[in-house]
Amino acid sequence: IGQRLGASFLLTGTMRRSPENIALSVQLVDTSTGAQIWSGKYDGVPEGVVEAKANLIRTIATTLDAHVTKAELDRIARTP
């Protein structure tokens, strides 16, 4: 999907929710290799989901910052 969209990375996730609990699972995947770069989870009360989402977003941004440069350099090196 990411390659068809022209995206270098794809963020996928699932959410399960009940009145007492919420579970988030997120994966960041490099579309050129299919390799999982990062994954994160949150399992707790719905009241904490806003903070959990903010933490996941910060972690994803930091991870992308660290990997995009490396991934782009790797792609450049593979290009004839």
C-alpha positions in Angstrom: 0.0 0.0 0.0 2.8 2.4 0.9 4.6 1.8 -2.3 1.4 2.4 -4.4 0.9 5.7 -2.5 4.6 6.7 -3.0 5.2 6.6 0.7 8.6 5.6 2.1 7.0 4.6 5.5 3.6 3.2 6.5 2.0 3.6 9.9 -0.5 0.9 10.8 -2.4 0.3 13.9 -5.4 -1.2 15.7 -7.6 0.0 18.5 -9.8 -2.1 20.8 -12.1 -0.3 23.1 -14.5 -1.2 25.9 -16.0 1.1 28.5 -13.3 0.1 31.0 -10.2 -0.4 28.8 -8.6 0.8 25.6 -5.8 -0.9 23.7 -3.7 0.8 20.9 -1.1 -1.1 18.9 1.0 0.8 16.3 3.7 -0.3 13.8 5.9 1.8 11.6 7.1 -0.1 8.5 9.6 0.7 5.8 7.7 0.2 2.5 10.8 -0.6 0.4 11.8 -3.6 2.6 8.7 -4.4 4.5 10.7 -4.3 7.7 9.1 -3.1 10.9 11.1 -0.1 12.2 9.2 0.5 15.4 6.1 -0.7 17.3 4.3 0.6 20.3 1.4 -0.3 22.5 -0.9 1.4 25.0 -3.2 -0.6 27.2 -5.1 1.3 29.9 -8.1 3.4 30.8 -9.9 5.6 28.2 -9.0 8.7 30.2 -5.3 8.1 29.5 -5.6 7.7 25.8 -5.0 11.3 24.9 -1.7 11.3 26.7 -0.8 7.9 25.3 -1.5 9.1 21.7 0.7 12.2 22.3 3.5 9.9 23.6 3.1 7.6 20.6 3.2 10.6 18.2 6.4 11.9 19.8 8.0 8.5 19.7 7.0 8.0 16.0 8.4 11.5 15.1 11.7 10.8 16.8 12.0 7.3 15.2 11.2 8.7 11.8 13.8 11.5 12.2 16.4 8.8 13.1 15.4 6.4 10.3 14.4 8.5 7.4 17.9 9.9 6.9 19.5 6.4 7.2 16.8 4.8 5.0 17.2 7.5 2.3 20.9 7.2 2.3 20.6 3.4 1.9 18.2 3.9 -1.0 20.6 6.4 -2.7 23.5 3.9 -2.2 21.4 1.2 -3.9 20.5 3.4 -6.9 22.8 2.9 -9.9 
